[in-house]
Amino acid sequence: MPIWSSRAVRAGNTRALAGFQIQLTAHIIADILIVTLLMTPASGCGGMGLLLVISIASGGLVGSGRMTLLYAAMASIALLLQHGFSILGGSQGWTIFSRSGCCARAISPSAGWRMR
């Protein structure tokens, strides 16, 4: 096989990989937004917040390592902001913050194991 053809194949794969990363990022951001919005009427981090762990871990399996840490940080911030706004709105008490903090801490290791 000629050298130029293998270079062309690698260049095509690089463009496809960049498109895949954009699509994966859009999917993870959509998951974070949708799950965070679904948590508002559910009033708690219990089952709905743990769905973010699955999204972040699956994004870490197929995506690049540093982007996975970005996804985990965005999910943690979204969880804490959602609970902060629900406390300010009066629908929940201050005790729920410990549960949302534990849920946010559970998201980070699901992304960080890929970096080792």
VEXKE-826408 format. One record per residue: residue number from 1; residue in one letter; chain; y, z, x of N, C-alpha, C, O in turn. Coordinates in nm, 2 decimals. Layout:
% residues N
(site NUM,a,A,(Y,Z,X),(Y,Z,X),(Y,Z,X),(Y,Z,X))
...
% end
This chain:
% residues 116
(site 1,m,A,(-0.12,0.00,0.09),(0.00,0.00,0.00),(0.12,0.00,0.09),(0.13,0.08,0.19))
(site 2,p,A,(0.22,-0.08,0.06),(0.34,-0.09,0.14),(0.42,0.04,0.13),(0.42,0.11,0.03))
(site 3,i,A,(0.50,0.07,0.24),(0.58,0.19,0.24),(0.69,0.19,0.13),(0.72,0.29,0.07))
(site 4,w,A,(0.75,0.07,0.11),(0.86,0.07,0.01),(0.82,0.10,-0.13),(0.90,0.15,-0.21))
(site 5,s,A,(0.69,0.07,-0.16),(0.65,0.10,-0.30),(0.63,0.25,-0.32),(0.66,0.30,-0.42))
(site 6,s,A,(0.58,0.32,-0.21),(0.56,0.46,-0.23),(0.70,0.53,-0.24),(0.71,0.63,-0.31))
(site 7,r,A,(0.80,0.48,-0.16),(0.93,0.54,-0.17),(0.99,0.52,-0.31),(1.06,0.61,-0.36))
(site 8,a,A,(0.97,0.40,-0.37),(1.02,0.37,-0.50),(0.95,0.47,-0.60),(1.02,0.51,-0.70))
(site 9,v,A,(0.83,0.49,-0.59),(0.76,0.58,-0.68),(0.81,0.72,-0.67),(0.84,0.79,-0.77))
(site 10,r,A,(0.84,0.77,-0.54),(0.89,0.90,-0.52),(1.03,0.91,-0.58),(1.07,1.01,-0.64))
(site 11,a,A,(1.11,0.81,-0.57),(1.25,0.81,-0.62),(1.25,0.81,-0.77),(1.33,0.88,-0.83))
(site 12,g,A,(1.15,0.74,-0.83),(1.14,0.75,-0.98),(1.09,0.88,-1.03),(1.14,0.93,-1.13))
(site 13,n,A,(1.01,0.95,-0.95),(0.96,1.08,-0.99),(1.08,1.18,-0.98),(1.08,1.28,-1.06))
(site 14,t,A,(1.16,1.16,-0.88),(1.28,1.25,-0.87),(1.37,1.24,-0.99),(1.42,1.34,-1.04))
(site 15,r,A,(1.39,1.12,-1.03),(1.48,1.11,-1.15),(1.41,1.16,-1.27),(1.48,1.22,-1.36))
(site 16,a,A,(1.28,1.15,-1.29),(1.21,1.20,-1.40),(1.21,1.35,-1.40),(1.22,1.42,-1.50))
(site 17,l,A,(1.20,1.41,-1.27),(1.20,1.56,-1.26),(1.34,1.61,-1.30),(1.34,1.72,-1.36))
(site 18,a,A,(1.44,1.55,-1.26),(1.58,1.59,-1.30),(1.60,1.59,-1.45),(1.65,1.68,-1.50))
(site 19,g,A,(1.55,1.49,-1.51),(1.56,1.48,-1.66),(1.47,1.59,-1.73),(1.51,1.64,-1.83))
(site 20,f,A,(1.36,1.62,-1.66),(1.27,1.73,-1.72),(1.34,1.86,-1.71),(1.33,1.94,-1.80))
(site 21,q,A,(1.41,1.89,-1.59),(1.48,2.02,-1.58),(1.59,2.03,-1.68),(1.61,2.14,-1.73))
(site 22,i,A,(1.66,1.92,-1.71),(1.76,1.93,-1.81),(1.71,1.96,-1.95),(1.76,2.04,-2.02))
(site 23,q,A,(1.60,1.89,-1.98),(1.53,1.91,-2.11),(1.47,2.05,-2.12),(1.48,2.12,-2.23))
(site 24,l,A,(1.42,2.10,-2.01),(1.36,2.24,-2.01),(1.47,2.34,-2.03),(1.46,2.44,-2.10))
(site 25,t,A,(1.58,2.32,-1.96),(1.70,2.41,-1.97),(1.75,2.42,-2.11),(1.78,2.52,-2.17))
(site 26,a,A,(1.76,2.30,-2.17),(1.81,2.29,-2.31),(1.72,2.36,-2.41),(1.76,2.43,-2.50))
(site 27,h,A,(1.59,2.35,-2.38),(1.49,2.41,-2.47),(1.49,2.56,-2.46),(1.48,2.64,-2.56))
(site 28,i,A,(1.50,2.61,-2.33),(1.50,2.76,-2.31),(1.63,2.82,-2.37),(1.63,2.92,-2.43))
(site 29,i,A,(1.75,2.75,-2.35),(1.87,2.80,-2.41),(1.86,2.80,-2.56),(1.91,2.90,-2.63))
(site 30,a,A,(1.80,2.70,-2.62),(1.79,2.70,-2.77),(1.69,2.81,-2.81),(1.72,2.87,-2.91))
(site 31,d,A,(1.59,2.84,-2.74),(1.50,2.95,-2.77),(1.57,3.08,-2.77),(1.56,3.17,-2.85))
(site 32,i,A,(1.65,3.10,-2.66),(1.73,3.23,-2.65),(1.82,3.24,-2.77),(1.83,3.35,-2.83))
(site 33,l,A,(1.90,3.14,-2.80),(1.99,3.15,-2.91),(1.92,3.17,-3.05),(1.97,3.26,-3.13))
(site 34,i,A,(1.82,3.10,-3.07),(1.75,3.11,-3.20),(1.68,3.25,-3.22),(1.69,3.31,-3.32))
(site 35,v,A,(1.61,3.29,-3.11),(1.55,3.42,-3.12),(1.65,3.54,-3.14),(1.63,3.63,-3.21))
(site 36,t,A,(1.76,3.52,-3.06),(1.87,3.62,-3.08),(1.93,3.63,-3.22),(1.95,3.73,-3.27))
(site 37,l,A,(1.95,3.51,-3.27),(2.00,3.50,-3.41),(1.90,3.55,-3.51),(1.93,3.61,-3.61))
(site 38,l,A,(1.77,3.53,-3.49),(1.66,3.58,-3.58),(1.65,3.73,-3.57),(1.60,3.80,-3.66))
(site 39,m,A,(1.69,3.79,-3.45),(1.68,3.94,-3.43),(1.78,4.01,-3.51),(1.76,4.13,-3.54))
(site 40,t,A,(1.89,3.95,-3.55),(2.00,4.01,-3.62),(1.95,4.07,-3.75),(1.97,4.19,-3.78))
(site 41,p,A,(1.89,3.99,-3.84),(1.84,4.06,-3.97),(1.72,4.14,-3.95),(1.69,4.23,-4.03))
(site 42,a,A,(1.64,4.12,-3.84),(1.52,4.20,-3.81),(1.55,4.34,-3.76),(1.47,4.43,-3.77))
(site 43,s,A,(1.67,4.36,-3.71),(1.73,4.49,-3.67),(1.63,4.56,-3.57),(1.58,4.67,-3.60))
(site 44,g,A,(1.61,4.50,-3.46),(1.54,4.56,-3.35),(1.48,4.47,-3.25),(1.48,4.35,-3.27))
(site 45,c,A,(1.44,4.52,-3.14),(1.39,4.44,-3.03),(1.24,4.42,-3.04),(1.18,4.34,-2.97))
(site 46,g,A,(1.17,4.50,-3.12),(1.03,4.51,-3.12),(0.95,4.38,-3.10),(0.91,4.35,-2.99))
(site 47,g,A,(0.93,4.31,-3.21),(0.85,4.19,-3.20),(0.93,4.06,-3.17),(0.89,3.98,-3.09))
(site 48,m,A,(1.05,4.05,-3.22),(1.13,3.93,-3.20),(1.18,3.92,-3.06),(1.18,3.81,-3.00))
(site 49,g,A,(1.22,4.03,-3.00),(1.28,4.03,-2.86),(1.17,4.00,-2.76),(1.20,3.94,-2.66))
(site 50,l,A,(1.05,4.03,-2.79),(0.94,4.00,-2.70),(0.90,3.85,-2.70),(0.83,3.81,-2.61))
(site 51,l,A,(0.94,3.78,-2.80),(0.92,3.64,-2.80),(1.00,3.57,-2.69),(0.96,3.46,-2.64))
(site 52,l,A,(1.11,3.63,-2.65),(1.18,3.58,-2.53),(1.10,3.59,-2.40),(1.12,3.50,-2.32))
(site 53,v,A,(1.02,3.69,-2.39),(0.93,3.70,-2.27),(0.84,3.58,-2.26),(0.82,3.53,-2.15))
(site 54,i,A,(0.79,3.54,-2.37),(0.70,3.42,-2.37),(0.77,3.29,-2.33),(0.72,3.21,-2.25))
(site 55,s,A,(0.89,3.28,-2.39),(0.97,3.16,-2.35),(1.01,3.16,-2.21),(1.00,3.05,-2.14))
(site 56,i,A,(1.05,3.27,-2.15),(1.10,3.27,-2.01),(0.98,3.26,-1.92),(0.99,3.19,-1.82))
(site 57,a,A,(0.86,3.32,-1.95),(0.75,3.30,-1.87),(0.69,3.16,-1.87),(0.66,3.11,-1.77))
(site 58,s,A,(0.69,3.09,-1.98),(0.65,2.95,-1.99),(0.75,2.86,-1.92),(0.71,2.76,-1.86))
(site 59,g,A,(0.88,2.89,-1.93),(0.97,2.82,-1.85),(0.96,2.84,-1.70),(0.98,2.74,-1.62))
(site 60,g,A,(0.91,2.95,-1.66),(0.89,2.98,-1.52),(0.77,2.91,-1.47),(0.76,2.88,-1.35))
(site 61,l,A,(0.67,2.89,-1.55),(0.55,2.82,-1.51),(0.57,2.67,-1.48),(0.52,2.62,-1.38))
(site 62,v,A,(0.66,2.61,-1.56),(0.67,2.47,-1.54),(0.81,2.43,-1.47),(0.83,2.32,-1.43))
(site 63,g,A,(0.90,2.53,-1.46),(1.03,2.50,-1.40),(1.04,2.55,-1.26),(0.94,2.59,-1.20))
(site 64,s,A,(1.16,2.53,-1.21),(1.18,2.58,-1.07),(1.22,2.73,-1.07),(1.26,2.78,-1.17))
(site 65,g,A,(1.20,2.79,-0.96),(1.21,2.94,-0.95),(1.35,3.00,-0.98),(1.36,3.09,-1.06))
(site 66,r,A,(1.45,2.94,-0.92),(1.59,2.99,-0.94),(1.64,2.97,-1.08),(1.71,3.06,-1.13))
(site 67,m,A,(1.60,2.86,-1.14),(1.65,2.84,-1.28),(1.58,2.94,-1.37),(1.64,2.98,-1.47))
(site 68,t,A,(1.46,2.99,-1.34),(1.39,3.08,-1.42),(1.46,3.22,-1.42),(1.47,3.29,-1.52))
(site 69,l,A,(1.52,3.25,-1.30),(1.60,3.38,-1.30),(1.72,3.36,-1.38),(1.77,3.46,-1.44))
(site 70,l,A,(1.78,3.24,-1.39),(1.90,3.22,-1.47),(1.86,3.24,-1.62),(1.93,3.30,-1.69))
(site 71,y,A,(1.75,3.18,-1.66),(1.70,3.20,-1.80),(1.68,3.34,-1.83),(1.72,3.39,-1.94))
(site 72,a,A,(1.62,3.42,-1.74),(1.60,3.56,-1.76),(1.73,3.64,-1.78),(1.74,3.73,-1.86))
(site 73,a,A,(1.82,3.61,-1.69),(1.95,3.67,-1.70),(2.02,3.64,-1.83),(2.08,3.73,-1.89))
(site 74,m,A,(2.02,3.51,-1.87),(2.08,3.48,-2.00),(2.01,3.54,-2.12),(2.08,3.59,-2.21))
(site 75,a,A,(1.88,3.56,-2.12),(1.81,3.62,-2.22),(1.84,3.77,-2.23),(1.86,3.83,-2.34))
(site 76,s,A,(1.85,3.84,-2.11),(1.89,3.98,-2.11),(2.03,4.00,-2.16),(2.05,4.10,-2.24))
(site 77,i,A,(2.12,3.92,-2.12),(2.26,3.93,-2.16),(2.27,3.91,-2.31),(2.34,3.98,-2.38))
(site 78,a,A,(2.19,3.81,-2.36),(2.20,3.78,-2.51),(2.14,3.90,-2.59),(2.19,3.93,-2.69))
(site 79,l,A,(2.03,3.96,-2.54),(1.97,4.08,-2.61),(2.07,4.19,-2.61),(2.09,4.25,-2.72))
(site 80,l,A,(2.13,4.22,-2.50),(2.22,4.34,-2.49),(2.35,4.31,-2.58),(2.40,4.40,-2.64))
(site 81,l,A,(2.40,4.19,-2.58),(2.52,4.15,-2.66),(2.49,4.16,-2.81),(2.57,4.21,-2.89))
(site 82,q,A,(2.37,4.11,-2.84),(2.33,4.12,-2.99),(2.32,4.26,-3.03),(2.37,4.30,-3.14))
(site 83,h,A,(2.26,4.35,-2.95),(2.25,4.49,-2.99),(2.39,4.56,-2.99),(2.41,4.65,-3.07))
(site 84,g,A,(2.47,4.52,-2.89),(2.61,4.58,-2.89),(2.69,4.54,-3.01),(2.76,4.63,-3.07))
(site 85,f,A,(2.68,4.42,-3.06),(2.75,4.37,-3.18),(2.69,4.44,-3.30),(2.77,4.47,-3.40))
(site 86,s,A,(2.56,4.46,-3.31),(2.50,4.52,-3.42),(2.54,4.67,-3.43),(2.56,4.73,-3.54))
(site 87,i,A,(2.56,4.74,-3.31),(2.61,4.87,-3.31),(2.76,4.88,-3.36),(2.80,4.97,-3.44))
(site 88,l,A,(2.84,4.79,-3.31),(2.98,4.78,-3.35),(2.99,4.75,-3.49),(3.09,4.80,-3.56))
(site 89,g,A,(2.90,4.67,-3.55),(2.90,4.64,-3.69),(2.86,4.75,-3.78),(2.88,4.75,-3.90))
(site 90,g,A,(2.79,4.85,-3.72),(2.75,4.97,-3.80),(2.61,4.96,-3.86),(2.57,5.05,-3.93))
(site 91,s,A,(2.54,4.85,-3.83),(2.41,4.84,-3.88),(2.30,4.92,-3.81),(2.19,4.94,-3.86))
(site 92,q,A,(2.33,4.96,-3.68),(2.23,5.03,-3.60),(2.31,5.14,-3.53),(2.43,5.14,-3.51))
(site 93,g,A,(2.23,5.24,-3.48),(2.28,5.35,-3.41),(2.27,5.33,-3.26),(2.22,5.23,-3.21))
(site 94,w,A,(2.32,5.42,-3.18),(2.32,5.41,-3.03),(2.18,5.42,-2.97),(2.16,5.38,-2.86))
(site 95,t,A,(2.09,5.48,-3.05),(1.96,5.50,-2.99),(1.88,5.37,-2.97),(1.78,5.37,-2.90))
(site 96,i,A,(1.92,5.27,-3.04),(1.85,5.14,-3.03),(1.88,5.07,-2.89),(1.80,4.98,-2.85))
(site 97,f,A,(1.98,5.12,-2.82),(2.01,5.06,-2.69),(1.90,5.08,-2.59),(1.88,4.99,-2.50))
(site 98,s,A,(1.84,5.19,-2.59),(1.73,5.21,-2.50),(1.61,5.12,-2.52),(1.55,5.07,-2.42))
(site 99,r,A,(1.59,5.09,-2.64),(1.48,4.99,-2.67),(1.52,4.85,-2.63),(1.43,4.78,-2.58))
(site 100,s,A,(1.64,4.81,-2.65),(1.68,4.68,-2.61),(1.69,4.67,-2.46),(1.67,4.56,-2.40))
(site 101,g,A,(1.73,4.78,-2.39),(1.73,4.78,-2.25),(1.59,4.76,-2.19),(1.57,4.69,-2.09))
(site 102,c,A,(1.49,4.83,-2.25),(1.35,4.81,-2.21),(1.30,4.67,-2.23),(1.23,4.61,-2.15))
(site 103,c,A,(1.34,4.61,-2.34),(1.31,4.47,-2.37),(1.37,4.38,-2.27),(1.31,4.28,-2.23))
(site 104,a,A,(1.49,4.40,-2.23),(1.56,4.32,-2.13),(1.50,4.34,-2.00),(1.49,4.24,-1.92))
(site 105,r,A,(1.45,4.46,-1.97),(1.38,4.48,-1.84),(1.25,4.41,-1.84),(1.20,4.37,-1.73))
(site 106,a,A,(1.18,4.39,-1.95),(1.05,4.33,-1.96),(1.07,4.18,-1.93),(0.97,4.11,-1.89))
(site 107,i,A,(1.19,4.12,-1.96),(1.21,3.98,-1.94),(1.22,3.94,-1.79),(1.16,3.84,-1.75))
(site 108,s,A,(1.28,4.03,-1.71),(1.30,4.00,-1.57),(1.18,3.98,-1.49),(1.17,3.88,-1.41))
(site 109,p,A,(1.08,4.07,-1.50),(0.96,4.04,-1.42),(0.88,3.92,-1.46),(0.81,3.86,-1.38))
(site 110,s,A,(0.89,3.87,-1.58),(0.82,3.75,-1.62),(0.88,3.63,-1.55),(0.82,3.53,-1.54))
(site 111,a,A,(1.01,3.64,-1.51),(1.07,3.53,-1.43),(1.05,3.55,-1.28),(1.04,3.45,-1.21))
(site 112,g,A,(1.06,3.68,-1.24),(1.06,3.70,-1.09),(0.93,3.68,-1.02),(0.93,3.67,-0.90))
(site 113,w,A,(0.82,3.69,-1.09),(0.69,3.67,-1.02),(0.67,3.54,-0.96),(0.60,3.52,-0.87))
(site 114,r,A,(0.74,3.44,-1.01),(0.73,3.30,-0.96),(0.80,3.29,-0.82),(0.77,3.20,-0.75))
(site 115,m,A,(0.90,3.37,-0.79),(0.98,3.36,-0.67),(0.90,3.41,-0.55),(0.95,3.38,-0.44))
(site 116,r,A,(0.79,3.48,-0.56),(0.72,3.53,-0.44),(0.65,3.42,-0.36),(0.59,3.45,-0.26))
% end
